[in-house]
Amino acid sequence: MVKTTDKFQEPTGDELAGTRKWKRPPSGYERFMQEEGIPVYRGIGVYDTRELPLGSWKRMGGRGTFICLEGLAGAKGMYVVEVPAAGALIAERHVYDEFFYVVEGRGSTEVWREGSSKKQLFEWQAGSLFTAPINTWHRLVNATSSPALILVANNAPPVMDLFLNRKFVFENPFEFTDRYDENFEFFKAKDDLVPHPVNRRAVRKTNLIPDIVNCELPLDNQRSPGYRRIEPGWSGYGDEHTGFISEHHSGRYSKAHFHQSGAVLVCLKGKGFTINWRREYGTSPWAAGNAAAVRRQEYIPGGLVAAAPGGGDWFHQHFGIGKEPLRILNFWGGPRPLTREGKAGDDEISGNLNIEQGGRSIDYRVEDPYVRKAFEEALAKEGVKFTMPDSVYA
């Protein structure tokens, strides 16, 4: 048994200094979660966030649960919070970005600057998506006699892991004037679409979308035949990729693809499942005898999944098996550190292109035959027709 002391002990002879094995200490964000005193859910996904156990959250004035999905460590923070019936959460501000999706309920949010008498107020309902600008005071108010459930994503982990100081995070006086203008109709919903400045896909420049479950989505076609998509253009983030809202036709599925960890897909409409597996098992894991290594997460509206639980070394693929189209939210949490190769100005290629074209996607023509077979079987159980066009397999 190794004895521990407060004094460094130099090894003798050929011995190694220090211990051979130890417990990993918690990160700054992990310590924060422990201090908050609410449950922490861990896994690759959640079938339905309404089923998560909620604990009393003293700092927030409601009930909540942290959601720690595999692959999100140090990248994205998530939680669900319940706003009390006919009540409100405690106002807060913080030097990390935060975004809100309303799973259930109806109410309003107040936003204001420290020391300012100007408050901006907007209403929300089930299906609303909005942001609270960084380091502005904000308070969520429930307008009904039933609790409201809000799903939240943020970039608190890298901020807390770097600064390791709650006072810096929650009591910082710095004003991000480039992110929020109190004299501007910041939360006026906008429907106009513009092309993204880099990839030219559809962007809706707004800080509030009243109903992402039923809003119109333009044709995109990049993830599956007939695929539709928009990206919210949140104020103050330039050409950052800020997540997206997308939809697959009923009876269709996406190509398998890989990218860095951090993406979380929230089911908005329909029902479906996601499979993922390590790239080391190849593009045909079933045919190669690695079926046991493939992981599967099912979900309904309100459920979610970590798209890449093991980083860029995991393939993942999404399937809509409901009678309605599968609509999903790629829930952004704000900017975070990314591993980038090359330098600014270098050419980049869309990951939606097939691997043989330099992208990161497996073409339907060369995917494992088991994928289509398993999808057709899942559709049959739901009484849903397979609608993938034959041309994609030709």
C-alpha atoms as a printed R data frame, in Angstrom:
    type eleno elety resid chain resno       x      y       z
1   ATOM     1    CA   MET     A     1   0.000  0.000   0.000
2   ATOM     2    CA   VAL     A     2   1.412  3.379  -1.055
3   ATOM     3    CA   LYS     A     3   1.771  5.915   1.754
4   ATOM     4    CA   THR     A     4   0.811  9.491   0.945
5   ATOM     5    CA   THR     A     5   2.459 12.551   2.470
6   ATOM     6    CA   ASP     A     6   2.472 16.300   1.865
7   ATOM     7    CA   LYS     A     7   6.175 16.154   1.017
8   ATOM     8    CA   PHE     A     8   7.562 15.019  -2.334
9   ATOM     9    CA   GLN     A     9   9.386 11.723  -2.080
10  ATOM    10    CA   GLU     A    10  12.172 11.240  -4.564
11  ATOM    11    CA   PRO     A    11  12.406  7.660  -5.833
12  ATOM    12    CA   THR     A    12  15.414  5.491  -5.119
13  ATOM    13    CA   GLY     A    13  17.399  3.553  -7.679
14  ATOM    14    CA   ASP     A    14  15.431  2.746 -10.840
15  ATOM    15    CA   GLU     A    15  12.007  3.384  -9.303
16  ATOM    16    CA   LEU     A    16   9.575  5.768 -10.999
17  ATOM    17    CA   ALA     A    17   8.467  8.964  -9.289
18  ATOM    18    CA   GLY     A    18   4.822  9.327  -8.392
19  ATOM    19    CA   THR     A    19   1.998  6.814  -8.436
20  ATOM    20    CA   ARG     A    20   1.162  4.346 -11.232
21  ATOM    21    CA   LYS     A    21  -2.578  4.911 -11.209
22  ATOM    22    CA   TRP     A    22  -4.977  7.602  -9.987
23  ATOM    23    CA   LYS     A    23  -8.556  8.850 -10.259
24  ATOM    24    CA   ARG     A    24  -9.075 11.626 -12.819
25  ATOM    25    CA   PRO     A    25  -9.937 14.855 -10.978
26  ATOM    26    CA   PRO     A    26 -13.126 16.683 -12.026
27  ATOM    27    CA   SER     A    27 -12.899 19.508 -14.541
28  ATOM    28    CA   GLY     A    28 -14.096 23.005 -13.731
29  ATOM    29    CA   TYR     A    29 -17.479 22.310 -15.357
30  ATOM    30    CA   GLU     A    30 -17.810 18.952 -13.594
31  ATOM    31    CA   ARG     A    31 -17.196 20.648 -10.247
32  ATOM    32    CA   PHE     A    32 -19.842 23.217 -11.161
33  ATOM    33    CA   MET     A    33 -22.382 20.454 -11.818
34  ATOM    34    CA   GLN     A    34 -21.569 18.818  -8.484
35  ATOM    35    CA   GLU     A    35 -22.013 22.127  -6.668
36  ATOM    36    CA   GLU     A    36 -25.422 22.773  -8.281
37  ATOM    37    CA   GLY     A    37 -26.847 19.683  -6.596
38  ATOM    38    CA   ILE     A    38 -29.202 18.417  -9.322
39  ATOM    39    CA   PRO     A    39 -29.174 15.034 -11.125
40  ATOM    40    CA   VAL     A    40 -26.711 14.388 -13.948
41  ATOM    41    CA   TYR     A    41 -27.810 12.150 -16.830
42  ATOM    42    CA   ARG     A    42 -25.091 10.370 -18.841
43  ATOM    43    CA   GLY     A    43 -25.320  8.331 -22.049
44  ATOM    44    CA   ILE     A    44 -25.335  8.710 -25.841
45  ATOM    45    CA   GLY     A    45 -28.895 10.040 -25.949
46  ATOM    46    CA   VAL     A    46 -32.336 10.356 -24.381
47  ATOM    47    CA   TYR     A    47 -35.526  8.764 -25.716
48  ATOM    48    CA   ASP     A    48 -37.627 11.643 -24.323
49  ATOM    49    CA   THR     A    49 -36.351 14.469 -22.104
50  ATOM    50    CA   ARG     A    50 -39.749 14.599 -20.382
51  ATOM    51    CA   GLU     A    51 -38.812 11.315 -18.704
52  ATOM    52    CA   LEU     A    52 -35.638 12.635 -17.054
53  ATOM    53    CA   PRO     A    53 -35.708 12.911 -13.240
54  ATOM    54    CA   LEU     A    54 -35.631 16.515 -12.030
55  ATOM    55    CA   GLY     A    55 -34.064 17.814  -8.841
56  ATOM    56    CA   SER     A    56 -34.629 21.057  -6.943
57  ATOM    57    CA   TRP     A    57 -32.299 23.706  -8.387
58  ATOM    58    CA   LYS     A    58 -31.816 26.391  -5.754
59  ATOM    59    CA   ARG     A    59 -29.752 28.797  -7.880
60  ATOM    60    CA   MET     A    60 -32.277 28.727 -10.738
61  ATOM    61    CA   GLY     A    61 -35.491 28.641  -8.703
62  ATOM    62    CA   GLY     A    62 -36.899 25.632 -10.545
63  ATOM    63    CA   ARG     A    63 -36.125 21.955 -11.071
64  ATOM    64    CA   GLY     A    64 -33.568 20.548 -13.481
65  ATOM    65    CA   THR     A    65 -31.177 17.876 -14.704
66  ATOM    66    CA   PHE     A    66 -27.799 18.198 -16.396
67  ATOM    67    CA   ILE     A    67 -27.408 16.187 -19.616
68  ATOM    68    CA   CYS     A    68 -23.835 14.945 -20.189
69  ATOM    69    CA   LEU     A    69 -23.774 13.031 -23.464
70  ATOM    70    CA   GLU     A    70 -20.719 11.081 -24.556
71  ATOM    71    CA   GLY     A    71 -18.383 13.174 -26.677
72  ATOM    72    CA   LEU     A    72 -19.495 16.512 -25.197
73  ATOM    73    CA   ALA     A    73 -16.946 16.710 -22.365
74  ATOM    74    CA   GLY     A    74 -15.319 20.132 -22.396
75  ATOM    75    CA   ALA     A    75 -17.309 21.202 -25.446
76  ATOM    76    CA   LYS     A    76 -21.021 21.726 -24.749
77  ATOM    77    CA   GLY     A    77 -23.168 21.951 -21.636
78  ATOM    78    CA   MET     A    78 -26.806 20.892 -21.662
79  ATOM    79    CA   TYR     A    79 -29.649 20.687 -19.181
80  ATOM    80    CA   VAL     A    80 -33.412 20.668 -18.901
81  ATOM    81    CA   VAL     A    81 -35.054 23.094 -16.512
82  ATOM    82    CA   GLU     A    82 -38.649 23.243 -15.347
83  ATOM    83    CA   VAL     A    83 -40.156 26.708 -14.921
84  ATOM    84    CA   PRO     A    84 -42.697 26.530 -12.065
85  ATOM    85    CA   ALA     A    85 -46.398 26.818 -12.888
86  ATOM    86    CA   ALA     A    86 -47.439 30.493 -12.947
87  ATOM    87    CA   GLY     A    87 -43.944 31.288 -11.678
88  ATOM    88    CA   ALA     A    88 -40.508 32.276 -12.941
89  ATOM    89    CA   LEU     A    89 -36.874 31.268 -12.758
90  ATOM    90    CA   ILE     A    90 -34.381 33.443 -10.906
91  ATOM    91    CA   ALA     A    91 -32.726 36.010 -13.181
92  ATOM    92    CA   GLU     A    92 -29.115 35.211 -14.102
93  ATOM    93    CA   ARG     A    93 -26.256 36.356 -16.320
94  ATOM    94    CA   HIS     A    94 -23.007 34.629 -17.332
95  ATOM    95    CA   VAL     A    95 -20.046 34.962 -19.673
96  ATOM    96    CA   TYR     A    96 -20.977 31.976 -21.807
97  ATOM    97    CA   ASP     A    97 -23.471 31.676 -24.659
98  ATOM    98    CA   GLU     A    98 -26.807 29.974 -24.091
99  ATOM    99    CA   PHE     A    99 -29.680 28.824 -26.298
100 ATOM   100    CA   PHE     A   100 -33.166 27.653 -25.358
101 ATOM   101    CA   TYR     A   101 -35.650 25.238 -26.944
102 ATOM   102    CA   VAL     A   102 -39.133 25.031 -25.393
103 ATOM   103    CA   VAL     A   103 -40.212 21.394 -25.084
104 ATOM   104    CA   GLU     A   104 -43.463 22.166 -23.268
105 ATOM   105    CA   GLY     A   105 -45.221 25.270 -22.015
106 ATOM   106    CA   ARG     A   106 -45.808 28.915 -22.807
107 ATOM   107    CA   GLY     A   107 -44.383 32.072 -21.297
108 ATOM   108    CA   SER     A   108 -42.028 34.994 -21.836
109 ATOM   109    CA   THR     A   109 -38.408 36.036 -21.352
110 ATOM   110    CA   GLU     A   110 -37.083 39.367 -20.109
111 ATOM   111    CA   VAL     A   111 -33.602 40.519 -21.148
112 ATOM   112    CA   TRP     A   112 -31.705 43.572 -19.900
113 ATOM   113    CA   ARG     A   113 -28.238 44.970 -19.298
114 ATOM   114    CA   GLU     A   114 -26.734 45.508 -15.853
115 ATOM   115    CA   GLY     A   115 -27.904 48.873 -14.534
116 ATOM   116    CA   SER     A   116 -30.190 49.575 -17.512
117 ATOM   117    CA   SER     A   117 -33.886 50.420 -17.238
118 ATOM   118    CA   LYS     A   118 -34.548 49.078 -20.756
119 ATOM   119    CA   LYS     A   119 -35.969 45.576 -20.801
120 ATOM   120    CA   GLN     A   120 -36.730 43.622 -23.929
121 ATOM   121    CA   LEU     A   121 -39.542 41.100 -23.567
122 ATOM   122    CA   PHE     A   122 -40.705 38.387 -25.947
123 ATOM   123    CA   GLU     A   123 -43.123 35.478 -25.683
124 ATOM   124    CA   TRP     A   124 -42.432 31.813 -26.332
125 ATOM   125    CA   GLN     A   125 -44.407 28.588 -26.720
126 ATOM   126    CA   ALA     A   126 -43.716 24.897 -27.258
127 ATOM   127    CA   GLY     A   127 -41.392 24.715 -30.268
128 ATOM   128    CA   SER     A   128 -39.774 28.145 -29.786
129 ATOM   129    CA   LEU     A   129 -36.010 28.524 -30.192
130 ATOM   130    CA   PHE     A   130 -34.208 31.595 -28.844
131 ATOM   131    CA   THR     A   131 -30.998 32.873 -27.268
132 ATOM   132    CA   ALA     A   132 -30.083 34.976 -24.258
133 ATOM   133    CA   PRO     A   133 -27.186 37.226 -25.357
134 ATOM   134    CA   ILE     A   134 -23.932 36.607 -23.524
135 ATOM   135    CA   ASN     A   135 -23.685 38.257 -20.074
136 ATOM   136    CA   THR     A   136 -27.094 39.919 -20.270
137 ATOM   137    CA   TRP     A   137 -29.541 39.452 -17.424
138 ATOM   138    CA   HIS     A   138 -32.427 37.191 -18.439
139 ATOM   139    CA   ARG     A   139 -35.456 35.733 -16.660
140 ATOM   140    CA   LEU     A   140 -37.911 33.090 -17.869
141 ATOM   141    CA   VAL     A   141 -41.537 33.532 -16.794
142 ATOM   142    CA   ASN     A   142 -44.239 30.854 -17.063
143 ATOM   143    CA   ALA     A   143 -47.602 32.128 -18.317
144 ATOM   144    CA   THR     A   144 -49.631 29.000 -17.544
145 ATOM   145    CA   SER     A   145 -50.830 26.972 -14.575
146 ATOM   146    CA   SER     A   146 -48.662 24.011 -15.626
147 ATOM   147    CA   PRO     A   147 -44.859 23.730 -15.468
148 ATOM   148    CA   ALA     A   148 -42.885 24.595 -18.618
149 ATOM   149    CA   LEU     A   149 -39.948 22.413 -19.700
150 ATOM   150    CA   ILE     A   150 -36.978 24.069 -21.437
151 ATOM   151    CA   LEU     A   151 -33.998 22.318 -23.040
152 ATOM   152    CA   VAL     A   152 -30.835 24.429 -22.911
153 ATOM   153    CA   ALA     A   153 -27.444 24.223 -24.654
154 ATOM   154    CA   ASN     A   154 -24.403 26.374 -23.906
155 ATOM   155    CA   ASN     A   155 -20.624 26.602 -24.139
156 ATOM   156    CA   ALA     A   156 -20.123 26.802 -20.359
157 ATOM   157    CA   PRO     A   157 -17.685 23.831 -20.157
158 ATOM   158    CA   PRO     A   158 -14.728 25.432 -21.994
159 ATOM   159    CA   VAL     A   159 -15.306 28.734 -20.181
160 ATOM   160    CA   MET     A   160 -15.448 27.140 -16.729
161 ATOM   161    CA   ASP     A   161 -12.584 24.745 -17.476
162 ATOM   162    CA   LEU     A   162 -10.388 27.677 -18.476
163 ATOM   163    CA   PHE     A   163 -11.153 30.267 -15.775
164 ATOM   164    CA   LEU     A   164 -12.051 28.006 -12.820
165 ATOM   165    CA   ASN     A   165 -13.828 30.859 -11.043
166 ATOM   166    CA   ARG     A   166 -17.593 31.120 -10.492
167 ATOM   167    CA   LYS     A   167 -17.384 34.830  -9.695
168 ATOM   168    CA   PHE     A   168 -15.714 35.538 -13.034
169 ATOM   169    CA   VAL     A   169 -18.417 33.548 -14.858
170 ATOM   170    CA   PHE     A   170 -21.533 34.812 -13.040
171 ATOM   171    CA   GLU     A   171 -20.527 38.252 -11.691
172 ATOM   172    CA   ASN     A   172 -18.474 39.672 -14.541
173 ATOM   173    CA   PRO     A   173 -19.321 43.330 -15.419
174 ATOM   174    CA   PHE     A   174 -17.998 43.184 -18.991
175 ATOM   175    CA   GLU     A   175 -20.552 44.264 -21.636
176 ATOM   176    CA   PHE     A   176 -20.520 42.440 -24.981
177 ATOM   177    CA   THR     A   177 -21.816 45.386 -27.011
178 ATOM   178    CA   ASP     A   178 -21.110 43.569 -30.283
179 ATOM   179    CA   ARG     A   179 -23.518 40.774 -29.267
180 ATOM   180    CA   TYR     A   180 -26.503 42.730 -27.961
181 ATOM   181    CA   ASP     A   181 -28.017 46.152 -28.713
182 ATOM   182    CA   GLU     A   182 -30.786 47.107 -26.291
183 ATOM   183    CA   ASN     A   183 -31.973 49.853 -28.683
184 ATOM   184    CA   PHE     A   184 -32.574 47.330 -31.490
185 ATOM   185    CA   GLU     A   185 -35.573 44.992 -31.906
186 ATOM   186    CA   PHE     A   186 -33.290 42.133 -31.042
187 ATOM   187    CA   PHE     A   187 -36.007 39.528 -30.576
188 ATOM   188    CA   LYS     A   188 -38.257 40.380 -33.513
189 ATOM   189    CA   ALA     A   189 -38.825 37.153 -35.428
190 ATOM   190    CA   LYS     A   190 -37.640 37.285 -39.061
191 ATOM   191    CA   ASP     A   191 -38.490 34.953 -41.911
192 ATOM   192    CA   ASP     A   192 -36.162 36.158 -44.690
193 ATOM   193    CA   LEU     A   193 -33.574 33.679 -45.938
194 ATOM   194    CA   VAL     A   194 -30.041 34.613 -46.972
195 ATOM   195    CA   PRO     A   195 -27.141 32.415 -48.137
196 ATOM   196    CA   HIS     A   196 -24.511 31.506 -45.567
197 ATOM   197    CA   PRO     A   197 -21.389 33.603 -46.283
198 ATOM   198    CA   VAL     A   198 -19.183 30.503 -46.563
199 ATOM   199    CA   ASN     A   199 -21.184 27.448 -47.662
200 ATOM   200    CA   ARG     A   200 -24.111 29.339 -49.305
201 ATOM   201    CA   ARG     A   201 -26.785 27.179 -47.652
202 ATOM   202    CA   ALA     A   202 -29.981 28.785 -46.294
203 ATOM   203    CA   VAL     A   203 -29.749 31.004 -43.193
204 ATOM   204    CA   ARG     A   204 -32.551 32.726 -41.290
205 ATOM   205    CA   LYS     A   205 -31.004 35.731 -39.512
206 ATOM   206    CA   THR     A   206 -33.025 35.988 -36.321
207 ATOM   207    CA   ASN     A   207 -32.618 35.591 -32.559
208 ATOM   208    CA   LEU     A   208 -36.068 34.083 -32.080
209 ATOM   209    CA   ILE     A   209 -37.906 31.465 -34.117
210 ATOM   210    CA   PRO     A   210 -41.421 31.124 -32.642
211 ATOM   211    CA   ASP     A   211 -42.030 27.566 -33.874
212 ATOM   212    CA   ILE     A   212 -39.185 25.443 -35.270
213 ATOM   213    CA   VAL     A   213 -41.429 22.359 -35.249
214 ATOM   214    CA   ASN     A   214 -43.673 23.712 -38.021
215 ATOM   215    CA   CYS     A   215 -41.713 26.522 -39.700
216 ATOM   216    CA   GLU     A   216 -41.018 26.324 -43.420
217 ATOM   217    CA   LEU     A   217 -37.707 24.776 -44.449
218 ATOM   218    CA   PRO     A   218 -36.209 25.240 -47.938
219 ATOM   219    CA   LEU     A   219 -34.940 22.330 -50.021
220 ATOM   220    CA   ASP     A   220 -31.315 21.399 -49.335
221 ATOM   221    CA   ASN     A   221 -30.844 17.760 -50.509
222 ATOM   222    CA   GLN     A   222 -27.405 17.366 -48.908
223 ATOM   223    CA   ARG     A   223 -28.141 14.746 -46.243
224 ATOM   224    CA   SER     A   224 -30.837 12.674 -47.978
225 ATOM   225    CA   PRO     A   225 -33.119 12.937 -51.046
226 ATOM   226    CA   GLY     A   226 -35.588 15.787 -50.466
227 ATOM   227    CA   TYR     A   227 -33.801 16.894 -47.274
228 ATOM   228    CA   ARG     A   228 -34.793 20.397 -46.067
229 ATOM   229    CA   ARG     A   229 -32.763 22.737 -43.846
230 ATOM   230    CA   ILE     A   230 -32.182 26.214 -42.437
231 ATOM   231    CA   GLU     A   231 -29.498 27.558 -40.125
232 ATOM   232    CA   PRO     A   232 -30.323 30.224 -37.514
233 ATOM   233    CA   GLY     A   233 -28.161 33.311 -38.057
234 ATOM   234    CA   TRP     A   234 -27.773 34.451 -34.447
235 ATOM   235    CA   SER     A   235 -26.544 38.035 -34.043
236 ATOM   236    CA   GLY     A   236 -22.853 38.613 -33.382
237 ATOM   237    CA   TYR     A   237 -21.346 35.344 -34.601
238 ATOM   238    CA   GLY     A   238 -20.212 36.248 -38.129
239 ATOM   239    CA   ASP     A   239 -19.746 33.206 -40.324
240 ATOM   240    CA   GLU     A   240 -19.742 30.695 -37.429
241 ATOM   241    CA   HIS     A   241 -21.721 27.503 -38.011
242 ATOM   242    CA   THR     A   242 -24.634 27.920 -35.601
243 ATOM   243    CA   GLY     A   243 -26.497 24.616 -35.755
244 ATOM   244    CA   PHE     A   244 -29.521 23.952 -37.963
245 ATOM   245    CA   ILE     A   245 -33.127 22.801 -38.222
246 ATOM   246    CA   SER     A   246 -33.664 20.074 -40.803
247 ATOM   247    CA   GLU     A   247 -36.136 17.497 -42.026
248 ATOM   248    CA   HIS     A   248 -35.967 14.098 -43.733
249 ATOM   249    CA   HIS     A   249 -38.970 12.804 -45.693
250 ATOM   250    CA   SER     A   250 -40.922 10.040 -43.988
251 ATOM   251    CA   GLY     A   251 -39.445  6.679 -44.926
252 ATOM   252    CA   ARG     A   252 -35.988  8.085 -45.707
253 ATOM   253    CA   TYR     A   253 -32.625  8.247 -43.962
254 ATOM   254    CA   SER     A   254 -29.336 10.104 -44.089
255 ATOM   255    CA   LYS     A   255 -26.006  8.893 -45.361
256 ATOM   256    CA   ALA     A   256 -23.580  7.737 -42.685
257 ATOM   257    CA   HIS     A   257 -20.948 10.403 -42.055
258 ATOM   258    CA   PHE     A   258 -18.344 11.490 -39.520
259 ATOM   259    CA   HIS     A   259 -17.190 14.759 -37.960
260 ATOM   260    CA   GLN     A   260 -15.904 16.107 -34.646
261 ATOM   261    CA   SER     A   261 -17.878 15.574 -31.450
262 ATOM   262    CA   GLY     A   262 -20.212 18.256 -30.159
263 ATOM   263    CA   ALA     A   263 -23.280 17.943 -32.378
264 ATOM   264    CA   VAL     A   264 -26.485 17.042 -30.510
265 ATOM   265    CA   LEU     A   265 -29.616 16.268 -32.521
266 ATOM   266    CA   VAL     A   266 -32.974 16.962 -30.866
267 ATOM   267    CA   CYS     A   267 -36.071 15.298 -32.326
268 ATOM   268    CA   LEU     A   268 -38.751 17.900 -33.063
269 ATOM   269    CA   LYS     A   269 -41.301 15.912 -35.071
270 ATOM   270    CA   GLY     A   270 -41.761 12.320 -36.200
271 ATOM   271    CA   LYS     A   271 -39.723  9.571 -34.586
272 ATOM   272    CA   GLY     A   272 -36.518  7.846 -35.419
273 ATOM   273    CA   PHE     A   273 -33.202  6.396 -34.372
274 ATOM   274    CA   THR     A   274 -29.496  7.007 -34.842
275 ATOM   275    CA   ILE     A   275 -26.736  4.432 -35.191
276 ATOM   276    CA   ASN     A   276 -23.050  5.113 -34.690
277 ATOM   277    CA   TRP     A   277 -19.838  3.125 -34.755
278 ATOM   278    CA   ARG     A   278 -16.101  3.694 -34.689
279 ATOM   279    CA   ARG     A   279 -14.455  4.315 -38.058
280 ATOM   280    CA   GLU     A   280 -11.940  1.559 -37.304
281 ATOM   281    CA   TYR     A   281 -14.765 -0.920 -37.960
282 ATOM   282    CA   GLY     A   282 -14.985  0.311 -41.554
283 ATOM   283    CA   THR     A   283 -17.837  1.438 -43.748
284 ATOM   284    CA   SER     A   284 -19.571 -1.971 -43.503
285 ATOM   285    CA   PRO     A   285 -19.458 -2.985 -39.826
286 ATOM   286    CA   TRP     A   286 -22.121 -5.718 -40.110
287 ATOM   287    CA   ALA     A   287 -20.545 -7.355 -43.148
288 ATOM   288    CA   ALA     A   288 -17.177 -7.234 -41.371
289 ATOM   289    CA   GLY     A   289 -18.569 -9.016 -38.318
290 ATOM   290    CA   ASN     A   290 -18.594 -5.956 -36.066
291 ATOM   291    CA   ALA     A   291 -22.351 -5.643 -35.527
292 ATOM   292    CA   ALA     A   292 -21.931 -5.745 -31.740
293 ATOM   293    CA   ALA     A   293 -19.883 -2.539 -31.902
294 ATOM   294    CA   VAL     A   294 -22.726 -0.521 -33.456
295 ATOM   295    CA   ARG     A   295 -24.715  1.591 -30.976
296 ATOM   296    CA   ARG     A   296 -28.318  2.641 -31.479
297 ATOM   297    CA   GLN     A   297 -30.411  5.399 -29.862
298 ATOM   298    CA   GLU     A   298 -34.144  5.709 -30.465
299 ATOM   299    CA   TYR     A   299 -36.052  8.962 -29.872
300 ATOM   300    CA   ILE     A   300 -39.399 10.707 -30.199
301 ATOM   301    CA   PRO     A   301 -40.140 14.472 -30.132
302 ATOM   302    CA   GLY     A   302 -38.268 15.799 -27.109
303 ATOM   303    CA   GLY     A   303 -35.596 13.110 -27.340
304 ATOM   304    CA   LEU     A   304 -32.012 13.671 -28.410
305 ATOM   305    CA   VAL     A   305 -28.738 11.968 -29.346
306 ATOM   306    CA   ALA     A   306 -25.030 12.783 -29.465
307 ATOM   307    CA   ALA     A   307 -24.256 12.467 -33.162
308 ATOM   308    CA   ALA     A   308 -20.571 11.654 -32.681
309 ATOM   309    CA   PRO     A   309 -20.044 10.253 -29.179
310 ATOM   310    CA   GLY     A   310 -16.402  9.403 -29.817
311 ATOM   311    CA   GLY     A   311 -15.203 12.371 -31.852
312 ATOM   312    CA   GLY     A   312 -14.286 12.407 -35.533
313 ATOM   313    CA   ASP     A   313 -13.517  8.702 -35.409
314 ATOM   314    CA   TRP     A   314 -17.194  7.708 -35.335
315 ATOM   315    CA   PHE     A   315 -19.642  7.239 -38.196
316 ATOM   316    CA   HIS     A   316 -23.270  8.088 -37.465
317 ATOM   317    CA   GLN     A   317 -26.502  7.804 -39.441
318 ATOM   318    CA   HIS     A   318 -30.073  9.025 -38.807
319 ATOM   319    CA   PHE     A   319 -33.365  7.287 -39.712
320 ATOM   320    CA   GLY     A   320 -36.947  8.572 -39.759
321 ATOM   321    CA   ILE     A   321 -39.452  5.789 -39.086
322 ATOM   322    CA   GLY     A   322 -42.604  7.759 -38.256
323 ATOM   323    CA   LYS     A   323 -45.546  8.603 -40.473
324 ATOM   324    CA   GLU     A   324 -44.522 12.260 -40.207
325 ATOM   325    CA   PRO     A   325 -41.224 13.562 -41.590
326 ATOM   326    CA   LEU     A   326 -38.306 13.376 -39.165
327 ATOM   327    CA   ARG     A   327 -37.532 16.979 -38.160
328 ATOM   328    CA   ILE     A   328 -34.467 17.553 -36.003
329 ATOM   329    CA   LEU     A   329 -32.584 20.416 -34.383
330 ATOM   330    CA   ASN     A   330 -28.800 20.408 -34.422
331 ATOM   331    CA   PHE     A   331 -28.611 22.224 -31.089
332 ATOM   332    CA   TRP     A   332 -25.733 24.686 -31.042
333 ATOM   333    CA   GLY     A   333 -24.287 25.852 -27.759
334 ATOM   334    CA   GLY     A   334 -22.120 28.704 -28.988
335 ATOM   335    CA   PRO     A   335 -18.514 28.932 -30.198
336 ATOM   336    CA   ARG     A   336 -16.021 26.485 -28.747
337 ATOM   337    CA   PRO     A   337 -12.386 25.531 -29.335
338 ATOM   338    CA   LEU     A   338 -11.971 23.414 -32.459
339 ATOM   339    CA   THR     A   339  -9.025 21.504 -33.868
340 ATOM   340    CA   ARG     A   340  -8.374 23.104 -37.248
341 ATOM   341    CA   GLU     A   341  -5.837 21.963 -39.820
342 ATOM   342    CA   GLY     A   342  -4.103 24.248 -42.287
343 ATOM   343    CA   LYS     A   343  -4.550 27.998 -42.278
344 ATOM   344    CA   ALA     A   344  -7.284 30.536 -43.002
345 ATOM   345    CA   GLY     A   345  -7.966 30.765 -46.712
346 ATOM   346    CA   ASP     A   346  -7.225 27.106 -47.445
347 ATOM   347    CA   ASP     A   347  -9.805 25.268 -49.539
348 ATOM   348    CA   GLU     A   348 -12.289 23.122 -47.631
349 ATOM   349    CA   ILE     A   349 -14.755 20.568 -48.942
350 ATOM   350    CA   SER     A   350 -18.237 19.727 -47.698
351 ATOM   351    CA   GLY     A   351 -18.388 16.721 -45.404
352 ATOM   352    CA   ASN     A   352 -21.694 15.828 -47.096
353 ATOM   353    CA   LEU     A   353 -19.805 14.732 -50.195
354 ATOM   354    CA   ASN     A   354 -18.990 11.036 -50.469
355 ATOM   355    CA   ILE     A   355 -15.653  9.740 -49.178
356 ATOM   356    CA   GLU     A   356 -14.427  9.005 -52.713
357 ATOM   357    CA   GLN     A   357 -15.099 12.678 -53.537
358 ATOM   358    CA   GLY     A   358 -13.026 13.889 -50.595
359 ATOM   359    CA   GLY     A   359 -15.938 14.275 -48.188
360 ATOM   360    CA   ARG     A   360 -16.870 12.340 -45.061
361 ATOM   361    CA   SER     A   361 -20.054 10.486 -46.113
362 ATOM   362    CA   ILE     A   362 -20.686  6.888 -47.160
363 ATOM   363    CA   ASP     A   363 -22.591  6.780 -50.445
364 ATOM   364    CA   TYR     A   364 -25.828  4.786 -50.372
365 ATOM   365    CA   ARG     A   365 -24.420  2.652 -53.221
366 ATOM   366    CA   VAL     A   366 -21.568  1.297 -51.090
367 ATOM   367    CA   GLU     A   367 -23.069  1.261 -47.587
368 ATOM   368    CA   ASP     A   368 -23.438 -1.975 -45.643
369 ATOM   369    CA   PRO     A   369 -26.488 -3.843 -47.077
370 ATOM   370    CA   TYR     A   370 -27.736 -4.408 -43.548
371 ATOM   371    CA   VAL     A   371 -28.486 -0.669 -43.169
372 ATOM   372    CA   ARG     A   372 -31.302 -0.673 -45.722
373 ATOM   373    CA   LYS     A   373 -32.599 -4.058 -44.520
374 ATOM   374    CA   ALA     A   374 -32.802 -2.916 -40.883
375 ATOM   375    CA   PHE     A   375 -34.457  0.360 -41.892
376 ATOM   376    CA   GLU     A   376 -37.126 -1.385 -43.968
377 ATOM   377    CA   GLU     A   377 -37.849 -3.735 -41.068
378 ATOM   378    CA   ALA     A   378 -38.236 -0.790 -38.667
379 ATOM   379    CA   LEU     A   379 -40.596  0.945 -41.101
380 ATOM   380    CA   ALA     A   380 -42.704 -2.199 -41.487
381 ATOM   381    CA   LYS     A   381 -43.217 -2.359 -37.718
382 ATOM   382    CA   GLU     A   382 -44.490  1.232 -37.784
383 ATOM   383    CA   GLY     A   383 -46.657  0.710 -40.871
384 ATOM   384    CA   VAL     A   384 -44.639  3.290 -42.803
385 ATOM   385    CA   LYS     A   385 -43.684  3.023 -46.463
386 ATOM   386    CA   PHE     A   386 -40.054  2.933 -47.607
387 ATOM   387    CA   THR     A   387 -39.700  5.987 -49.879
388 ATOM   388    CA   MET     A   388 -36.004  6.112 -50.761
389 ATOM   389    CA   PRO     A   389 -35.695  6.554 -54.548
390 ATOM   390    CA   ASP     A   390 -34.062  3.622 -56.392
391 ATOM   391    CA   SER     A   391 -31.709  6.043 -58.120
392 ATOM   392    CA   VAL     A   392 -29.603  6.612 -54.979
393 ATOM   393    CA   TYR     A   393 -28.612  2.938 -54.955
394 ATOM   394    CA   ALA     A   394 -27.924  2.701 -58.685
